[in-house]
Each structure stands twice: as C-alpha cells, then as structure tokens.
Amino acid sequence: ATVLATYFISQSAPDIRKKLKRAKDSPQTPMADLVKTAFTVFNGREEAQEQQRQAHLQQK
C-alpha cells in the first residue's frame, strides 16, 4: 500500500502533489484519504482561478 501511495503522489499534478505530501506525513494514511484530498484540490482549482480572475478585474 505504501508503494501504491508513493506512486499515486509522484504521478499527481504539482498542486495536488504538494497537498498529498503533507497528508502522507503519517505512514498509515489510508489510500481513500489520499484520493479524497486529490479530488478536493482538483475541484478547488476552478474556485481559485475564479478568485484570481476577479482580483485581476478589480485591479483594472
């Protein structure tokens, strides 16, 4: 399971990898928690992009 988690983290996008590395600090982190974290980061991308777009529009 540890090898699978390491492979999963190494194949992730950079923003997801950063979060997963923090979550994996505990060697007993279940794979389901890693996947849940990855989905949370992935789904949060749109919100972050929208916030950046709004901030950029307000600066103009």
Secondary structure, DSSP 8 states (H G I E B T S, - for coil): -HHHHHHHHHTS-HHHHHHHHHHTTSTT--HHHHHHHHHHHHHHHHHHHHHHHHHHHHH-
